[in-house]
Amino acid sequence: MKQFPIEDDANGAAAADVDVNGPLEDDRLDGDQLDEAVDEGWRIDDLAQRAAVAVDTIRYYQREGLLPAGTRVGRSLRYSDEHLERLERIKELQARRFSLAAIRAVLNHEGSLEALLDGRGGATYHLDALVEAAGVTLEVARGLERAGVLLSPETHGRSGYDDEDLDVLRAFRHLSDVGAPDTVLIAIAGMLNEEVQRVQREVVRIFKADDEALWGTGEQVTFLRNLKHDTSGFVNDFRTISDYVHHRSIQRMVMRAIEWADEPAGNAD
């Protein structure tokens, strides 16, 4: 059966497998009663009513570590504006197709990871729909998965494939259209991925290494402390440097390929 871009509700029911807008408990308070409950906090059903989610959804988020427990007042737990704000934040991130794991990371590092994990927006795809939209075969997509290039969305905090995945598959299709065999393209993609992974491991080693030849006294401690408060800025700066180096390398490779293509056949090494 043909699949199309995911059209689940904006509150992320697909990511959580929970009916965020499902039936609420019938024991609701009217407006005046809700206001009277503010001094001691709300019961869980009051919170659910204010947040427009199901009680079971709140409990699910608590089990997943997304929402803190209420404060015990007598024999019941009470909830506050902080819980309501957290629920609204969760719903917002789900609407932007963050996975539950990514939501947990964003909430635990508020302000530093959201920009990094966020996608470009647009449609969200199942694999079959992504392949169809890109105009490639499923075998190509599976080959790129094995090469470590087309990753499962959950590995980078998304609830489905997005337009960035679509763009890269379309790039492979275009290269295939101009005559490059899929086997060659997948092999090159795997090589690029392995090299990127190697560089990343080396970068982490350097930043973590207690090496006096690299770090002056106290410099590493200062860096790691500052990194906790500006993870997103660090990643964006490092990505800018990486993209620059890679782009210049591609430019050099293209110029060499042009020179090679222009050489008479008998002079090619």
N, C-alpha and C positions, 0 to 999 in steps of 0.2 A: 504493500500500500504506500502511495506517495506521501512523504512528509513535507511539511512546510515550516517556515520560521515559527518558533515557539510563541504561542499567544496566551500564555498563562496570565493570571491576574497580576496587577501591578504590585501586589503585596507579597509576591514571591512564593506562592503556594507550591510551585514546582520545586523550588530549592529546599523548602522545609518539609514538604509532604504533609503540610498541616493546613487546614482550611482557615486561613487568617480571618476571613469574613464570614465564617460559619455561624451556626446558631449560637446565641449566647444563653446563659442560664436565665430562666424566666423570673427569678427573684431579683428584680431590678428596683432601684430607688428612683423616685421622681426628682426633679431638679432641686427642690427645697431640702429633701432628705440628703442628697449628695452634698450640698453646701454645709449642712450640719455635721457631716462626717469628716470634714476636712481637718478639724482640730486634732483628732486622734489618728488621722489617716484613713484611707479607704480599705474596705475589704476587697478581696480579689475580684469578686463579681462587679463591685463598683468601678474598679480600675479597668476591667474588661469593657464595661459600658462606656467609659470615657474614651478609651483608646479605640473603640469599635473593633475589637478582636474577641475571639472566643476565650473562655477561661482555660480550656485545654491548651490553647496556643501559648498563653502566659506560662503555664506549667512546663510546656515543652521548651520554651526559651530558657527557663530557669535550669532545667536539666542539661541543656546544651551550654550553659555558662554565659549566655547572652544577657541575662537579666538577673540582678541580685535578688536574694530573698527579701521578704518583707520584714518589718520590725514587729516583734511579738508584743502585743498589748493584751494583757489578760490571757485568755485562752485562744486568741485568734491572731493572725498576722495582718499587719496594716501596711498600706503602700502609700507613696507620696508622689509629689510632682516629678521627682527624679525618675521614678519608675515610668511614669507617663511619658516623659521626655525620651527616655531610653526606648520605649516601644515605638514612638514616632520615628526615632532615628533608625531603628531596625527596619521599619516599613519603607522608609526612604531608600535605604541601601538595597533592599530587596527589589524595589522598583527599578533600580539601576543595574540589576542582574548580578549583584555580588552573591557569591556562595555563602553558606553559613560560616564556613571556616574563615573566609575573608572578612565577613562582618565581625566575627569575634576578634580578629587581628586589628581591624580598624577601631573598634570600640576600646580595645586595650591600649592602643597607641594613637589616640585621637589627635588628628591634625598632621600626623607624619606619614601615614601609609595610604591614605585614601586616594590621593592623586596618582600614586604609583600603581595601585591595583585597579583603578577605574579604567573602563574601556572607552572607546570612542563614541559609544551610543549606537543607535540604529537597531537593526533587527538582531534577533538571537536565533541560532540555528541548531537543530539536531544534525548529526553527521551526514545523514542521507540528503537532507535539504541543503547543507553546505556544499556538498559535492555537486548536486544538481545546479545550484546557483553559480558555481565556479566553472562549470563545464568540464570537469575532469572526471576520471573514472574513480570508482571506489578503491581499485587496486593502487592507484597513485596515492590516494589519501592514506591507505594502510601502509604503503611503503614509507611515506613521510613520517608516520607514527613510529615505525620501527627505527627510522633514522634519528628519532628524538627531536624532530622539527615541529610536527603538528601534534601538540600535546593535548591531553585531556583538559578541558576547561577548568576543572577543579584544581589542577596543579598550579594555576596562577590566579585562583580566587574568583573565577567566573562560574555562572550557572549554566552556560551554554557557549557554543562557538559564536564569534561575533564578526564584525566587518574587517577586523585586522586579519583574522584567519581566512576570510573570503578573499582579501586582496592578495595574500601570499599564494593561495591556490590558483588564482587567476594569473599571477606572474609565472607560475610553473606551466600553466596551460599555454601562455603566450610563447614561452621558450620552446615548448613542445611543438607549437604550430610552425615555428621557424626551422624545425628540423632536429632539435636536440632530443635524443631518445629518453624516455622516462627513466630507464635504468641509469643513464649518465647523470641526469638531473638529481635523482634520489641519492646517488653516490656522492655527488658534490655537496648536496645539502647535509648529508651525514658528516662529511669532513668538516664543513663549516661549524656544525653544532659541536662536534668533538673539540675543535680548537677553541671555541667560545667557552665551553665548559672547562677546558684546561686553564685558560687565562683567568677565569673566575676563581678557580681553586687557588691559583697562584696569588691573585690579588688578596683573597681572604687570608692566605698564609702570611703575606707580608704585613697586613694590617694587624694580625694577631701575634706576629713573631716578637719575642722579646730579644731584639737584636740591636746592640748598641751601635752597630755600623749603619743602621737605618734610622733609629730613633734616638733623639737626644734625651737627656734626663727629664722625665716627667711629660714628654711630648705625647707618648702613646696613651697615657692615662687621661690627659686633657682631651685628646682626640676622641677617645671612646666615650668620654662623658658628654662631650658636645654632640656626638653622633646620635645619642639617645634622644636628643631634643630636636634634631633636624635630619632624621633619616631620609625623608623625601627629598630634601635639598641635596643631600649627599648623592643619592641615587641619580637624580636628574643631572647633576654636574658630571658625574662619572659617565652617564649615558651620552652626554654631549661630547665628552672627550672621545669616548669609544666610537660614536657615530662619525666623528670627524676623521679619526684615524682610518676607520673602515672605508669611508667614502673616498678618501685620498688613495687608498690602496686599490679600490675598484677603478678609479680614474687611471692609475698607472697600468693596471691590467688591461683596460680597454685600449690604451695607446699601444701597448705591446702587441695586442691581438691585431690591431689595424696594421701595424708595421709588418707583422708576420703574414697577414693575409695579402699584403701588397707585394711581398717578395716573389720573384719568379720561382716557379715550382722547383727548378733545379737547384736553387740556392738555399732552400729550406733545410735547416739542420734536423 
